[in-house]
């Protein structure tokens, strides 16, 4: 009987670990409006939503950087497009609810993707810069260019 209690206790303690990382929620109001994006001015991700969908842009300030990521959607993706086809990289949907991307940008480039997600309510973002999560100061949300409170992010689209 004592063994069962210990086992149950250990299982309960391990649930947060088994559930994976905590996602920090970003409300829909925080991603409304386009942030100011200028090539070479600052390195990071610029994320916003408008009537045309969800948009991600990325730029490098001091040296070329590799931007990679995965976006998990709660509803099927209708359309995915790259901003610049002449910048090295790619963006692909894996099934209709996962988007993967990889792009190297120079200090003179702006690259990114646009997603149309009809009826979409949530998008989870796992993003990296040169193989590491970006600092919170390298993520600019919506027209106010606010920084998120943590990573990974769950965006509320409505």
C-alpha positions as CSV (number, residue, x, y, z in Angstrom):
1,X,0.0,0.0,0.0
2,X,2.8,2.4,0.9
3,X,4.5,1.6,-2.5
4,X,1.3,2.6,-4.3
5,X,1.2,6.0,-2.5
6,X,4.8,6.7,-3.3
7,X,4.2,5.7,-7.0
8,X,1.1,8.0,-7.3
9,X,3.0,10.8,-5.6
10,X,5.9,10.5,-8.1
11,X,3.6,10.4,-11.1
12,X,1.8,13.6,-9.9
13,X,5.2,15.3,-9.5
14,X,6.3,14.3,-13.0
15,X,3.1,15.5,-14.8
16,X,4.5,19.1,-15.4
17,X,7.6,17.6,-16.9
18,X,5.7,15.1,-19.1
19,X,3.4,17.9,-20.3
20,X,6.2,19.7,-22.0
21,X,7.3,23.3,-21.7
22,X,4.9,26.0,-20.5
23,X,3.6,28.2,-23.3
24,X,3.2,31.9,-22.6
25,X,-0.1,33.3,-24.0
26,X,-0.1,36.4,-26.1
27,X,-3.6,38.0,-26.5
28,X,-5.1,38.9,-29.8
29,X,-5.0,42.6,-29.0
30,X,-1.2,42.4,-28.5
31,X,-0.6,41.3,-32.1
32,X,-2.9,43.8,-33.8
33,X,-1.2,46.2,-36.2
34,X,2.1,46.0,-38.0
35,X,5.3,46.7,-36.1
36,X,7.9,49.0,-37.7
37,X,10.3,46.7,-39.6
38,X,13.5,48.0,-41.1
39,X,16.3,45.9,-42.6
40,X,19.5,46.0,-40.7
41,X,18.1,48.1,-37.8
42,X,17.5,45.3,-35.3
43,X,17.8,41.5,-35.3
44,X,14.6,39.7,-34.5
45,X,11.1,38.5,-35.2
46,X,8.2,40.9,-36.0
47,X,4.8,39.3,-35.5
48,X,1.4,40.7,-36.2
49,X,-2.1,39.9,-37.4
50,X,-4.5,41.8,-39.6
51,X,-7.5,41.0,-41.8
52,X,-5.2,39.2,-44.2
53,X,-3.9,36.7,-41.6
54,X,-0.9,36.1,-39.4
55,X,2.5,37.6,-40.4
56,X,6.0,37.0,-39.3
57,X,9.1,38.9,-40.5
58,X,12.7,38.7,-39.5
59,X,15.8,40.8,-39.9
60,X,19.5,40.7,-39.0
61,X,21.3,43.8,-37.8
62,X,25.0,43.1,-37.5
63,X,25.7,39.8,-39.3
64,X,23.8,37.2,-41.3
65,X,21.5,35.1,-39.1
66,X,19.6,31.8,-39.5
67,X,15.9,32.1,-38.5
68,X,14.0,28.8,-38.0
69,X,10.8,27.8,-36.5
70,X,7.7,25.7,-36.2
71,X,4.1,27.0,-36.0
72,X,1.3,24.7,-34.8
73,X,-2.2,25.7,-35.7
74,X,-5.5,24.8,-34.2
75,X,-7.3,25.0,-37.6
76,X,-6.2,24.1,-41.1
77,X,-3.9,26.4,-43.0
78,X,-5.4,27.8,-46.1
79,X,-2.4,29.6,-47.6
80,X,1.3,30.0,-46.8
81,X,3.5,32.4,-48.7
82,X,7.1,33.6,-48.4
83,X,7.9,37.3,-48.4
84,X,11.1,37.0,-50.4
85,X,11.8,34.2,-52.8
86,X,15.3,35.4,-53.6
87,X,16.5,35.1,-50.0
88,X,17.9,31.7,-49.1
89,X,15.5,29.5,-47.2
90,X,12.2,27.8,-47.3
91,X,8.7,27.6,-45.7
92,X,6.5,24.5,-45.9
93,X,3.4,23.2,-44.4
94,X,3.6,19.7,-42.9
95,X,0.0,18.5,-43.1
96,X,-2.4,21.3,-42.8
97,X,-1.8,22.4,-39.2
98,X,2.0,22.6,-39.0
99,X,4.3,25.2,-40.7
100,X,8.1,24.9,-40.7
101,X,10.5,27.5,-41.9
102,X,14.2,28.2,-42.3
103,X,15.8,31.3,-43.7
104,X,19.2,33.0,-43.6
105,X,19.0,36.8,-43.9
106,X,21.8,39.4,-44.4
107,X,21.7,42.8,-42.8
108,X,20.1,44.2,-45.9
109,X,17.3,41.7,-46.0
110,X,13.8,41.3,-44.5
111,X,12.2,37.9,-44.9
112,X,9.2,36.3,-43.5
113,X,6.0,34.3,-44.1
114,X,2.3,35.1,-44.3
115,X,-0.4,32.6,-43.2
116,X,-4.1,32.5,-43.8
117,X,-5.9,30.4,-41.1
118,X,-9.7,30.7,-41.6
119,X,-11.4,30.3,-38.2
120,X,-8.0,30.0,-36.5
121,X,-8.0,30.7,-32.8
122,X,-4.5,29.7,-31.6
123,X,-1.0,29.4,-33.0
124,X,1.9,28.0,-31.0
125,X,5.3,29.3,-32.0
126,X,8.7,27.7,-31.5
127,X,11.3,30.0,-33.0
128,X,15.1,30.2,-33.0
129,X,17.8,32.5,-34.2
130,X,21.1,30.8,-35.1
131,X,19.9,27.6,-33.3
132,X,18.9,29.3,-30.0
133,X,15.7,30.8,-28.8
134,X,15.6,34.5,-29.3
135,X,15.8,36.8,-26.3
136,X,12.4,38.4,-25.5
137,X,13.9,41.7,-26.7
138,X,14.3,40.2,-30.2
139,X,10.6,39.6,-30.6
140,X,8.3,42.5,-31.5
141,X,4.5,42.0,-31.3
142,X,1.9,44.1,-33.1
143,X,1.8,47.8,-33.8
144,X,3.3,48.7,-30.4
145,X,6.3,46.3,-30.9
146,X,5.8,44.9,-27.5
147,X,8.0,42.1,-26.2
148,X,6.4,38.8,-25.0
149,X,6.6,37.7,-21.4
150,X,8.2,34.4,-22.2
151,X,8.9,31.6,-24.7
152,X,7.5,29.5,-26.3
153,X,4.5,31.6,-27.3
154,X,0.9,30.7,-27.8
155,X,-0.8,33.4,-29.9
156,X,-4.5,33.9,-29.5
157,X,-5.8,35.0,-32.9
158,X,-9.3,36.0,-31.7
